Amino acid sequence: MEGVHTGLVRTLSGFTGTGYDKGRSVLWQAAWMLTSGAVFQRWWCPASLRVTLLRAFGAQVGTGVLVRHRVRIHWPWKLHLDDNVWIGEGAWILNLEPVTIGHDTCLSQEVFLCTGSHRFDSPTFEFDNAAITIGARTWVAARATILRGVAVGDDALVGACALVIGDVPDGGRVLAPVASSISNFPN
């Protein structure tokens, strides 16, 4: 809607972050950021050590959890992983608010879970964050994105590259649009 003016004057310099609680002290946050970048995300860090580090920083982690390398977790103390959760290489859990993942659920490579957002109607672009919950026996396929406030049910499938902006019921399926086959192009 080019040229439409809402009357709102946005001033990002007035941003306050009201209502967002990081959940730990600045020292604790810095310790996690250092540990995450120097050890947790590295290819040479054993998966068992990743689980140990998550627990040490306050995550609730069940048994049989597998976290691959290059996984980014913003705040482990806002993460709950039930038993036998798999998190694929390059996944990013931007959990400004709690993220809960049910048992026997797989997040494939480069999945993005984002609990953060902003109020577009706020003159200072304040936060509009909300938790994400993913049920049991669910598969979130490669490069899918799940946004703030979404609950994905049990036994659900979120297909590769899908964008999820609303709740998915138990057994639900969310698939990304598929491009036409290259064989349809003329020579």
Backbone hydrogen bonds, N-H to C=O, Kabsch-Sander energy under -0.5 kcal/mol:
donor,donor_aa,acceptor,acceptor_aa,energy
4,V,1,M,-1.7
10,R,8,L,-0.7
11,T,123,P,-3.2
14,G,11,T,-1.9
15,F,12,L,-1.9
20,Y,17,G,-2.0
21,D,19,G,-0.7
22,K,20,Y,-0.6
29,Q,25,S,-2.5
30,A,26,V,-2.6
31,A,27,L,-2.3
32,W,28,W,-2.2
33,M,29,Q,-2.6
34,L,30,A,-2.4
35,T,31,A,-2.4
36,S,32,W,-3.5
37,G,33,M,-2.2
38,A,34,L,-2.5
39,V,35,T,-2.2
40,F,35,T,-2.1
41,Q,36,S,-2.3
42,R,39,V,-1.4
45,C,42,R,-1.2
49,L,46,P,-0.7
50,R,46,P,-1.7
51,V,47,A,-1.9
52,T,48,S,-1.9
53,L,49,L,-2.8
54,L,50,R,-2.5
55,R,51,V,-2.3
56,A,52,T,-2.5
57,F,53,L,-1.8
58,G,55,R,-1.9
59,A,54,L,-2.7
60,Q,79,L,-2.5
61,V,59,A,-0.7
62,G,81,L,-2.4
65,V,62,G,-0.5
66,L,85,V,-2.7
68,R,66,L,-0.5
68,R,87,I,-2.6
70,R,41,Q,-2.4
71,V,68,R,-0.7
72,R,91,A,-2.7
73,I,71,V,-0.5
74,H,93,I,-2.5
78,K,75,W,-1.9
79,L,76,P,-1.7
80,H,99,V,-2.4
81,L,60,Q,-3.4
82,D,80,H,-0.5
82,D,101,I,-2.6
84,N,63,T,-3.0
85,V,82,D,-0.7
86,W,105,T,-2.3
87,I,66,L,-2.7
88,G,107,L,-3.5
90,G,69,H,-1.4
91,A,88,G,-1.9
92,W,111,V,-2.9
93,I,72,R,-3.4
94,L,92,W,-0.8
94,L,113,L,-2.8
95,N,93,I,-1.5
96,L,94,L,-1.2
99,V,78,K,-2.2
100,T,132,I,-2.1
101,I,80,H,-2.8
102,G,134,I,-2.5
104,D,83,D,-2.1
105,T,102,G,-0.7
106,C,138,T,-2.3
107,L,86,W,-2.9
108,S,106,C,-0.6
108,S,140,V,-3.2
110,E,89,E,-1.6
111,V,108,S,-1.5
112,F,144,A,-2.6
113,L,92,W,-2.6
114,C,112,F,-0.5
114,C,146,I,-2.7
115,T,94,L,-2.4
115,T,113,L,-0.5
119,R,126,E,-3.3
120,F,118,H,-0.8
122,S,119,R,-1.6
125,F,122,S,-1.5
128,D,117,S,-1.9
130,A,115,T,-2.2
132,I,98,P,-1.9
133,T,150,V,-2.1
134,I,100,T,-3.0
135,G,152,V,-2.1
135,G,153,G,-0.5
137,R,103,H,-2.8
138,T,135,G,-0.6
139,W,156,A,-2.1
140,V,106,C,-3.0
141,A,139,W,-0.7
141,A,158,V,-3.3
143,R,109,Q,-2.3
144,A,141,A,-1.7
145,T,162,A,-2.9
146,I,112,F,-2.6
147,L,164,V,-2.4
148,R,114,C,-0.6
149,G,130,A,-0.8
149,G,131,A,-0.8
150,V,147,L,-1.3
152,V,133,T,-3.2
153,G,151,A,-0.5
153,G,168,V,-2.3
155,D,136,A,-2.9
156,A,153,G,-0.7
157,L,172,G,-2.4
158,V,139,W,-2.8
159,G,157,L,-0.6
159,G,174,V,-3.7
161,C,142,A,-2.0
162,A,159,G,-2.0
164,V,145,T,-3.0
164,V,162,A,-0.5
165,I,163,L,-0.6
168,V,151,A,-2.4
171,G,154,D,-3.0
172,G,169,P,-2.6
174,V,157,L,-2.4
176,A,160,A,-0.5
184,N,181,S,-1.6
185,F,182,I,-1.8
